[in-house]
Amino acid sequence: MYINHKVIFKDKTGSSKDHFFCALCKFTLVSHQDFTRSKEWEGICNECYLTFIESRKKEWKEGWRPDKETLETHIYNRKCQLIPEEKK
């Protein structure tokens, strides 16, 4: 008796490639809102959506993106929120 050990996975969901990191800030997508925004806005997490896209939807669709300095400040602020401050 012959058993074929080859396993084939078929994606029947019809969805495109899932993202696990934000395309702008490179933070991991954690919440359901992050994954929902990621599918709607090409890999962008909910935090970046609220910060950069929500008030500039038209400009974003036309190709506007935050400059490097603004993005680095945003990433720094997010990292500061994750690291608890030492109490003196």
C-alpha positions as CSV (number, residue, x, y, z in Angstrom):
1,M,0.0,0.0,0.0
2,Y,1.3,3.4,-1.0
3,I,0.7,6.6,1.1
4,N,1.4,10.0,-0.5
5,H,2.9,12.3,2.2
6,K,2.6,15.4,0.1
7,V,0.3,18.0,1.6
8,I,-1.3,20.6,-0.5
9,F,-2.9,23.7,1.0
10,K,-5.5,25.6,-1.0
11,D,-6.6,29.1,-0.1
12,K,-10.3,29.3,-0.6
13,T,-10.9,32.6,1.1
14,G,-10.3,34.7,-2.0
15,S,-8.5,37.3,0.0
16,S,-5.2,38.9,-1.0
17,K,-2.0,38.7,1.0
18,D,-2.4,39.4,4.7
19,H,0.0,41.9,6.3
20,F,1.3,41.3,9.8
21,F,3.3,44.6,10.1
22,C,2.3,48.1,9.4
23,A,3.7,49.4,6.1
24,L,4.5,52.8,7.7
25,C,5.5,52.3,11.4
26,K,6.5,48.6,11.1
27,F,4.7,47.8,14.3
28,T,2.9,44.5,14.5
29,L,-0.8,44.4,13.7
30,V,-2.4,43.3,17.0
31,S,-6.1,44.2,17.1
32,H,-9.0,43.4,14.8
33,Q,-9.1,47.1,13.9
34,D,-5.5,46.9,12.8
35,F,-6.2,44.0,10.4
36,T,-9.4,45.7,9.1
37,R,-7.5,48.9,8.4
38,S,-4.7,47.0,6.9
39,K,-7.0,45.4,4.3
40,E,-8.7,48.7,3.5
41,W,-5.6,50.9,3.4
42,E,-2.8,48.7,2.0
43,G,-1.1,47.5,5.1
44,I,-1.6,50.5,7.4
45,C,-2.4,49.9,11.1
46,N,-5.2,51.6,12.9
47,E,-2.9,54.0,14.8
48,C,-1.3,55.2,11.6
49,Y,-4.7,55.5,9.9
50,L,-6.0,57.7,12.7
51,T,-2.8,59.8,12.7
52,F,-2.1,60.2,9.0
53,I,-5.0,59.1,6.8
54,E,-8.3,59.9,8.4
55,S,-8.1,63.7,8.0
56,R,-6.3,63.4,4.6
57,K,-8.1,60.6,2.7
58,K,-8.3,62.5,-0.5
59,E,-4.6,63.5,-0.4
60,W,-3.6,59.9,0.7
61,K,-5.4,58.4,-2.3
62,E,-3.6,61.0,-4.5
63,G,-0.2,59.7,-3.2
64,W,0.6,61.9,-0.2
65,R,2.7,60.3,2.5
66,P,4.2,61.7,5.7
67,D,7.8,62.9,5.5
68,K,10.6,60.9,7.2
69,E,10.9,63.2,10.2
70,T,7.2,63.2,11.0
71,L,7.2,59.4,10.7
72,E,10.2,59.0,12.9
73,T,8.6,61.2,15.5
74,H,5.4,59.1,15.4
75,I,7.4,55.9,15.8
76,Y,9.4,57.3,18.7
77,N,6.1,58.4,20.4
78,R,4.6,54.9,20.0
79,K,7.7,53.3,21.4
80,C,7.6,55.6,24.4
81,Q,4.1,54.5,25.1
82,L,5.2,50.9,25.2
83,I,8.1,51.4,27.6
84,P,7.0,52.2,31.1
85,E,8.8,55.1,32.7
86,E,10.9,54.6,35.8
87,K,9.5,56.2,38.9
88,K,11.9,58.2,41.1
